[in-house]
Amino acid sequence: MHISRVRLKSFRNFKDAIINLTEKSLIIGCNEIGKSNLLYALRILLDRNLSEANIEPQDSDFYVYEDTNEIEIVIEFEGASEDCVLSRLRQHISDDGTTCVVYQACRDPNTKRKSYRFLVGRDPQNLTEVDSRFYLRVLNLKFMGSKRDLFAFIRRERGRLIEDAKRGRQEEEIERDNTILRQVEARLGEVEEDVAALSYIGKATESLNRELALLSFQNVAQNVIFDTGASDPSRFVDNLRLAAQVGEKTLAVGGDGRNNQIQLALWTARNRGAASSDEDPLEVNIFCIEEPEAHLHPHQQRKLATYLAESLKAQVIITTHSPQIVCAFPPASIVRLYNNAPDTLAAGNGSNPFIERTFIDFGHRLSILPAEAFFSSVVLLVEGRSEELFYRALAQQIGVDLDRLNVSILMVDGIGFEPYVSLLHSLGIDYVIRTDNDVFRVPRQQIHRFAGIQRGIAIYRLYYEEDDEFEQLLERADMLSGFSSRHPPKENLEYACRIVQKLEEFDIYIADVDLEHDLHNALGQVTAAFFGLSQDDEIIREMQKRKATFMFSFLHQHSDSLCRLGAHSLAKPLLRCQEIAQAQYGCPETYG
């Protein structure tokens, strides 16, 4: 049995979101997008550790971007077949093993008094109000938050770990342990006497005792001392600490990454038994873990995430900011939350086969996709390495702060735009395209076509709703091909310009020619001086010989010249990325 679907209505930053989940789900998205809010919604209904006070609605729980006074959290389950669940929920489970639990909260608009209730049913359309979360006797969400304190955790868990180990002993082991404990107790008594004999131990509390005597006569008869607790073996064991053993020596456990691994490993070991695949479990567990990657290098981030997913034989829901974990996780299990200006939605309503198919279609190319794109607000897709270098430099010079805006620049590098667009579209990631205005000869024919423009039209047809005005314009699309040379007739060229202008409405930007021609046309004196040449065709030929090498060298020497291009057509794709990113967060104003 596992959670198959969550619906959040008017809860925090979710206006009305559907999130499908699988047995192993990875929740991704940028900061403040609502990953923790999603997990908290699950905890309200399923976490035994949340008290009645915790689940009472707060003003901050109601949808933040509109005036609303109702909240609804619906959690749907499928595969309910465990005896413990069937006996507890009985009539609330359908014949095909589905059931759901619901939390509804409301706020009186006049008095602001708040109330809440729980409902259970076979599906969201057939619900019965219940007095409490009675189902928690057989359903339990175990939560590990992102703020982890290993030593506080050890203090809580130390006794359990030791008691668990004790229960697994054989009779001869118990007898041997008791003998050793008696020997330890005798030696500890000697140690305590020796420590107490140290002069500075006795003197350390003298001043404190003098002050206490001044406060109350009763304190005269009771001196405060430092007690090692050594003579009592049980107290001695209670003070055991974790250490790392290297050869014959022990070292303090150090490093936040190491501590993070230890705590999660202990937590997993503690819960593995509860998550076992026994035929008749006493309860069904769901595990939610926030950001397991803290303080770990990429290899260990990937390993820890797969370890958690594989070790816990139950539903596991992980949130992360780690690109390495995203790349290592099954695509169909990835849930990307994104900003819908201003609320939050899940791309494709969460885990779904469509996202998996787009990943598969992307195939071996996934290795060249910078994983930061999964966390981007907007991606600028460009032709190759020279365009990527250029637009990063241009952004800096015209005041478009890519990192602040959460914008990534990706090159398609000969693969073509469509696989990238398909993947980004499936994940709900906005994108802007900048492509060359290629004019190619049709193979085995003596005619040419506007290949770059046709590339843009193909993307429009695949991923955008039909635009009546554009469709009418495209009735003459035959004018984009059929001319006899690389230099189209005036009529064809004018028509192509109209298409180019229209494509910009769909965030597809076509170069005047290509990056080298456009850059030379914009900064002719600078490029001419760079090469020491005067003829335009010679300069462009030199620029195109080794595009990326030229661009790197040129930007190294003349990047400050790009500040002149803020109003040039070259800057349009960047400025559009800025506009989209700002609009996502309700900040349409520009800055610089």
C-alpha positions in Angstrom: 0.0 0.0 0.0 1.3 3.4 -0.9 0.3 7.0 -1.5 -0.7 7.4 -5.1 -1.9 10.9 -5.3 -2.1 14.1 -3.2 -4.3 17.1 -3.8 -3.7 20.3 -2.0 -6.3 23.1 -2.2 -5.6 26.5 -0.6 -2.8 25.2 1.5 0.1 27.6 2.0 1.6 28.2 -1.5 -0.6 25.5 -3.2 -3.8 26.9 -4.7 -5.0 23.7 -6.3 -2.3 21.2 -7.0 -2.4 17.5 -7.9 0.8 15.5 -7.1 1.0 11.9 -8.2 3.6 9.8 -6.3 5.2 6.4 -6.8 6.6 4.0 -4.2 10.0 5.8 -4.5 9.5 9.5 -5.2 12.0 12.3 -5.5 10.6 15.8 -5.0 12.7 18.6 -6.6 12.4 22.3 -7.2 14.0 25.6 -6.3 14.1 27.1 -2.9 10.8 28.2 -1.3 8.8 26.3 -4.0 6.9 24.2 -1.4 8.8 20.9 -1.0 8.6 21.2 2.8 5.0 22.3 2.7 4.1 19.2 0.7 5.7 17.0 3.2 4.0 18.9 6.1 0.7 18.3 4.4 1.4 14.6 4.5 2.5 14.8 8.1 -0.8 16.5 9.2 -2.7 13.4 8.1 -0.2 10.7 8.7 2.5 11.6 11.3 1.8 10.3 14.8 4.4 12.6 16.2 2.3 15.7 15.3 0.1 16.4 18.3 -3.4 17.9 18.2 -1.9 21.3 18.7 0.4 20.8 15.7 -2.4 20.0 13.3 -4.7 22.8 14.3 -4.8 25.3 11.4 -2.8 28.5 11.6 -3.4 31.6 9.6 -0.1 30.9 7.7 -1.6 27.6 6.5 -4.2 29.2 4.4 -3.4 30.0 0.8 -1.1 33.0 0.9 -1.8 34.7 -2.4 -5.6 35.1 -2.2 -8.1 35.7 0.5 -9.4 32.2 1.3 -10.8 30.6 4.4 -10.8 26.9 3.5 -8.1 24.2 3.2 -8.3 20.7 1.9 -5.6 18.1 1.8 -6.6 14.8 0.1 -4.3 11.8 0.3 -5.2 8.8 -1.9 -3.8 5.3 -1.5 -3.7 2.3 -3.7 -2.8 -1.3 -3.2 -4.4 -1.7 0.3 -4.1 -5.4 0.9 -2.4 -5.6 4.3 -4.5 -7.3 7.0 -3.8 -4.6 9.5 -5.2 -2.0 7.1 -8.1 -4.0 6.0 -9.2 -4.7 9.6 -8.9 -1.1 10.7 -10.4 0.7 7.7 -12.8 -2.0 6.6 -15.7 -0.2 4.8 -13.4 2.7 3.7 -11.5 0.5 1.3 -12.8 -0.2 -2.3 -12.7 -3.5 -3.9 -9.6 -2.6 -5.9 -7.7 -1.6 -2.8 -8.0 2.2 -2.9 -8.8 4.5 0.0 -8.2 8.1 1.0 -7.9 10.3 4.0 -8.8 14.0 4.0 -8.0 17.0 6.2 -10.4 20.0 5.9 -9.9 23.3 7.8 -11.9 26.5 7.7 -11.6 30.0 9.2 -14.5 32.2 10.0 -14.0 35.4 8.0 -15.4 37.6 10.7 -14.1 36.1 14.0 -11.0 34.4 12.4 -11.9 31.4 14.6 -10.5 28.2 13.0 -11.6 24.6 13.0 -10.7 21.4 11.2 -12.0 17.9 10.6 -10.8 14.5 9.2 -12.6 12.4 6.7 -12.0 8.9 5.3 -13.5 7.1 2.3 -13.0 4.8 -0.6 -12.4 7.8 -2.8 -12.7 11.6 -2.6 -16.3 11.5 -3.7 -17.4 9.1 -0.9 -16.2 10.4 2.4 -17.2 9.9 6.0 -16.2 12.3 8.8 -14.3 10.7 11.7 -13.5 11.8 15.2 -9.8 11.4 15.0 -6.8 10.0 13.0 -7.8 6.5 14.1 -6.1 5.0 11.1 -2.7 6.0 12.5 -2.7 2.7 14.4 -1.9 1.0 11.1 -0.6 3.9 9.0 2.5 5.8 10.0 4.6 8.4 8.3 8.2 8.5 9.6 9.9 11.9 9.0 13.5 12.9 8.9 13.9 16.7 8.6 16.7 18.6 7.0 17.9 20.0 10.3 19.8 17.0 11.7 21.7 16.8 15.0 23.6 13.5 15.2 24.5 13.8 18.9 21.0 14.8 20.0 19.8 11.8 17.9 22.3 9.5 19.6 21.2 10.7 23.0 17.7 9.7 22.1 18.5 6.5 20.4 21.5 5.2 22.4 19.3 3.3 24.9 17.2 1.7 22.1 20.3 0.6 20.3 21.7 -1.0 23.4 18.4 -2.6 24.4 17.9 -4.0 20.9 21.4 -5.6 21.1 20.7 -7.0 24.5 17.5 -8.7 23.3 19.5 -10.6 20.6 21.9 -12.3 23.1 22.2 -16.0 23.8 22.2 -17.4 27.3 25.9 -17.8 27.4 26.4 -14.3 26.2 24.2 -12.9 29.0 26.2 -14.8 31.6 29.5 -13.6 30.2 28.3 -10.0 30.0 27.1 -10.1 33.7 30.5 -11.3 34.8 32.2 -8.5 32.8 29.8 -5.9 34.3 30.7 -6.9 37.8 34.4 -6.6 37.0 33.8 -3.2 35.4 31.9 -2.0 38.4 34.8 -2.8 40.7 37.3 -1.1 38.5 35.0 1.9 38.0 34.8 2.4 41.8 38.6 2.6 42.0 38.6 5.1 39.1 36.0 7.3 40.8 38.0 7.4 44.0 41.2 8.4 42.2 39.4 11.2 40.2 37.8 12.6 43.4 41.3 12.7 45.0 42.5 15.2 42.3 43.0 18.5 44.1 41.4 20.7 41.4 38.3 18.5 41.3 37.5 19.2 44.9 38.4 22.9 44.7 36.3 23.5 41.6 33.1 23.7 43.5 34.3 25.4 46.8 33.3 28.9 45.7 29.9 27.6 44.6 29.3 25.9 47.9 30.2 29.1 49.8 27.7 31.1 47.8 25.0 28.5 48.3 25.6 28.5 52.1 25.0 32.3 52.1 21.7 31.7 50.4 20.3 29.1 52.7 21.4 27.3 55.9 20.0 24.1 54.4 22.8 24.2 51.8 25.5 24.0 54.5 24.8 20.2 54.9 24.7 19.5 51.2 27.9 20.2 49.2 27.8 20.2 45.5 30.5 18.1 43.9 31.5 16.8 40.5 30.3 13.2 40.3 31.9 11.1 37.5 29.1 8.6 37.7 31.8 6.0 37.0 30.9 3.6 39.9 27.5 2.8 38.4 27.9 0.8 35.2 24.5 1.7 33.9 25.2 5.4 34.2 28.6 4.8 32.6 27.0 3.1 29.6 24.5 6.0 29.3 27.4 8.4 28.8 28.9 6.3 26.0 29.7 8.4 22.9 30.3 7.6 19.3 33.9 7.5 18.1 35.8 6.4 15.0 38.2 3.5 15.5 41.4 3.6 13.3 43.6 0.6 14.1 44.2 0.7 17.8 43.2 4.3 18.2 39.8 6.0 18.6 39.0 9.4 17.2 36.1 11.8 17.7 33.5 11.4 14.9 34.1 14.4 12.8 32.9 16.1 9.7 29.3 17.2 9.1 29.1 14.8 6.1 30.2 11.8 8.1 27.8 12.7 10.9 25.0 13.0 8.3 25.7 9.6 7.0 25.9 8.1 10.5 22.6 9.6 11.5 20.7 8.5 8.4 22.2 5.0 8.6 21.2 4.6 12.2 17.7 6.0 11.4 17.4 3.6 8.5 18.6 0.6 10.6 16.1 1.6 13.2 13.2 1.7 10.7 14.2 -1.1 8.4 12.5 -3.7 10.6 9.3 -1.6 10.6 9.6 -1.4 6.8 10.2 -5.1 6.2 8.1 -6.9 3.6 6.5 -9.3 6.0 3.4 -11.0 4.8 1.4 -9.7 7.7 2.9 -6.4 9.0 1.5 -4.7 12.1 1.5 -1.3 10.3 2.2 0.3 6.9 5.0 2.8 7.0 5.8 5.7 4.7 9.2 7.4 5.0 9.8 11.1 4.2 13.4 12.4 4.2 14.4 16.0 3.5 17.7 16.7 1.7 19.8 13.7 2.6 22.7 15.1 0.6 23.8 17.7 3.2 27.6 18.1 3.5 28.3 15.2 1.1 30.3 15.2 -2.1 28.5 14.1 -5.3 29.4 10.4 -5.3 28.1 10.0 -1.7 25.0 12.1 -2.4 24.0 9.6 -5.1 24.9 6.6 -3.0 23.0 7.8 0.1 19.8 8.5 -1.9 19.8 5.1 -3.6 20.7 3.5 -0.2 17.7 5.1 1.4 15.4 4.2 -1.4 16.6 0.5 -1.6 17.0 -0.2 2.1 13.6 0.9 3.3 11.2 -1.7 1.9 8.2 0.7 1.9 7.2 4.0 0.2 10.0 6.5 0.4 9.6 10.2 -0.5 12.8 12.3 -0.7 13.2 16.0 -1.3 16.5 17.3 -2.7 18.4 20.2 -4.1 21.1 17.8 -5.5 21.5 17.5 -9.3 23.5 14.4 -8.7 20.6 12.7 -6.9 18.2 13.8 -9.7 20.4 12.2 -12.4 20.6 8.9 -10.4 16.9 8.6 -9.7 14.4 6.8 -12.0 12.9 9.4 -14.2 9.3 8.3 -13.7 9.8 8.8 -9.9 10.8 12.5 -10.2 8.3 15.1 -9.1 9.2 18.7 -10.1 7.5 21.5 -8.3 7.5 24.8 -10.2 6.2 28.3 -9.8 2.9 28.9 -11.6 2.9 32.7 -10.8 2.2 32.8 -8.0 1.1 29.4 -6.8 3.0 26.1 -7.0 2.2 23.1 -9.3 3.8 19.8 -10.0 5.0 19.3 -13.6 2.7 16.8 -15.3 0.9 16.4 -12.0 3.9 14.7 -10.5 5.3 11.2 -11.3 3.9 10.1 -14.6 4.9 7.9 -17.6 5.1 10.9 -19.9 8.1 12.3 -18.0 9.7 8.9 -18.1 9.2 8.7 -21.9 10.8 12.1 -22.5 13.8 11.0 -20.4 14.1 7.8 -22.5 13.8 9.8 -25.7 16.6 12.0 -24.5 18.5 8.8 -24.1 22.3 8.9 -23.9 22.2 12.7 -24.2 21.2 13.0 -20.6 24.8 12.9 -19.6 25.4 16.2 -21.4 22.5 18.0 -19.8 23.7 20.1 -16.9 21.6 18.9 -14.0 21.2 22.4 -12.7 18.5 22.7 -15.4 16.2 20.6 -13.3 16.1 23.5 -10.7 16.0 26.4 -13.2 13.1 28.9 -13.5 14.0 29.5 -17.2 16.4 27.8 -19.6 17.9 29.7 -22.6 18.7 27.1 -25.3 21.4 28.1 -27.8 23.2 26.4 -30.7 26.6 25.7 -29.3 29.6 26.5 -27.1 30.3 29.9 -28.6 26.7 31.0 -28.1 26.8 29.8 -24.5 30.0 31.7 -23.8 28.6 34.8 -25.5 25.3 34.9 -23.7 26.9 34.3 -20.3 29.2 37.3 -20.9 26.4 39.4 -22.4 24.2 38.8 -19.4 26.9 40.0 -17.1 27.5 43.1 -19.1 23.9 44.2 -19.5 22.9 43.5 -15.9 20.9 40.2 -16.3 21.9 38.3 -13.1 21.5 34.7 -14.2 22.0 33.1 -10.8 19.7 35.6 -9.0 17.0 34.9 -11.6 17.6 31.2 -11.5 18.3 31.1 -15.3 20.4 28.4 -17.0 22.0 28.6 -20.5 22.2 25.3 -22.3 23.7 24.5 -25.7 22.1 21.8 -27.9 25.4 21.3 -29.7 24.3 19.7 -32.9 21.7 17.5 -31.2 18.8 19.8 -32.2 16.4 21.7 -30.0 13.5 19.3 -30.0 14.8 16.7 -27.5 15.7 19.5 -25.0 12.4 21.3 -25.5 10.5 18.0 -25.0 12.3 17.3 -21.7 12.0 20.8 -20.4 8.3 21.0 -21.4 7.5 17.7 -19.6 9.1 19.0 -16.4 7.3 22.3 -16.6 10.5 24.3 -17.0 10.1 27.5 -19.1 12.5 27.9 -22.0 13.6 30.5 -24.5 15.3 29.5 -27.8 17.9 31.4 -29.8 18.8 29.7 -33.1 20.6 30.6 -36.4 18.7 31.8 -39.4 20.1 28.9 -41.5 19.5 28.8 -45.3 20.2 25.2 -46.4 20.1 23.5 -49.8 17.5 20.7 -50.0 19.4 17.4 -50.4 19.7 16.2 -54.0 17.8 19.3 -55.2 18.9 22.6 -56.5 16.6 24.6 -54.2 17.1 26.2 -50.8 15.0 26.6 -47.7 14.9 28.7 -44.5 16.0 25.8 -42.2 16.3 27.9 -39.0 12.8 29.4 -39.4 11.3 26.0 -40.2 13.0 24.7 -37.1 11.2 27.3 -35.0 7.9 26.6 -36.7 8.2 22.8 -35.9 8.7 23.6 -32.2 5.7 25.9 -32.2 3.5 23.2 -33.7 4.7 20.6 -31.2 4.5 22.6 -27.9 2.1 25.6 -28.3 -1.6 26.0 -28.8 -2.6 27.1 -32.2 -2.6 30.8 -32.8 -5.2 31.8 -35.4 -3.2 34.8 -36.7 0.0 32.7 -37.0 -1.9 29.8 -38.6 -3.2 32.2 -41.2 0.3 33.5 -41.8 1.6 29.9 -42.2 -0.8 29.2 -45.0 2.0 30.7 -47.2 4.7 28.6 -45.6 5.8 27.3 -49.0 7.6 30.6 -49.4 10.1 29.4 -46.9 11.6 27.0 -49.5 12.0 26.5 -53.2 14.3 29.4 -54.1 17.3 28.7 -56.2 20.2 30.3 -54.1 21.3 31.0 -50.6 20.1 34.6 -51.1 16.3 34.4 -51.1 14.2 36.7 -53.4 12.9 39.9 -51.7 9.3 38.6 -51.4 10.5 35.4 -49.7 12.7 37.4 -47.4 10.0 39.8 -46.4 7.7 36.9 -45.6 10.4 35.2 -43.6 10.9 38.4 -41.5 7.2 38.3 -40.6 7.5 34.7 -39.4 10.6 35.6 -37.4 8.7 38.4 -35.6 5.7 36.1 -34.9 7.9 33.3 -33.5 9.2 35.7 -30.9 5.8 35.7 -29.4 6.5 32.0 -28.6 9.9 32.7 -27.1 11.7 31.5 -30.3 14.3 34.0 -31.5 15.9 33.6 -34.9 19.2 35.3 -35.6 19.6 37.8 -38.5 22.1 35.3 -39.9 24.1 33.5 -37.1 26.0 34.6 -34.0 29.2 35.6 -35.9 27.4 37.7 -38.5 25.2 39.3 -35.9 28.1 40.1 -33.6 30.2 41.6 -36.3 27.3 43.7 -37.6 26.8 45.0 -34.0 30.4 45.5 -33.1 32.2 45.8 -36.4 35.0 48.1 -35.3 35.8 45.9 -32.3 35.8 42.6 -34.2 37.8 44.2 -37.0 40.4 45.5 -34.6 40.6 42.0 -32.9 41.6 40.3 -36.1 43.4 43.3 -37.7 41.3 42.9 -40.8 39.0 45.3 -42.7 37.0 43.0 -45.1 33.7 41.8 -43.5 33.8 38.4 -45.2 37.4 37.8 -44.1 36.5 38.7 -40.5 33.5 36.5 -40.3 35.4 33.7 -41.9 38.0 34.0 -39.2 35.3 34.1 -36.5 33.7 30.9 -37.9 37.0 28.9 -38.2 37.1 27.9 -34.5 33.9 29.4 -33.0 34.4 28.6 -29.4 38.1 29.3 -29.4 37.5 32.7 -31.0 34.7 33.6 -28.7 36.7 32.7 -25.6 39.6 34.9 -26.7 37.4 37.7 -27.9 35.5 37.9 -24.6 38.7 37.7 -22.6 39.8 40.9 -24.3 36.6 42.7 -25.2 33.8 41.5 -23.0 33.2 45.1 -21.8 32.2 46.1 -25.3 29.1 43.9 -24.9 27.5 46.5 -22.7 26.5 48.4 -25.9 24.2 45.5 -26.9 21.5 46.0 -24.3 19.0 47.3 -26.9 20.3 45.1 -29.7 18.3 42.1 -31.1 21.1 39.8 -29.8 20.0 40.7 -26.2 16.3 39.9 -26.8 16.5 36.2 -25.6 18.2 37.1 -22.4 15.9 40.0 -21.6 12.9 37.6 -22.3 14.4 35.1 -19.8 14.6 37.9 -17.2 11.0 38.9 -17.9 9.8 35.3 -17.5 11.7 34.7 -14.3 10.6 37.9 -12.7 7.0 37.3 -13.7 7.1 33.9 -12.0 7.6 35.6 -8.7 5.3 38.5 -9.3 8.2 41.0 -9.9 7.9 42.4 -13.4 10.1 45.3 -12.8 13.6 45.3 -14.2 16.8 46.0 -12.3 20.4 46.5 -13.2 
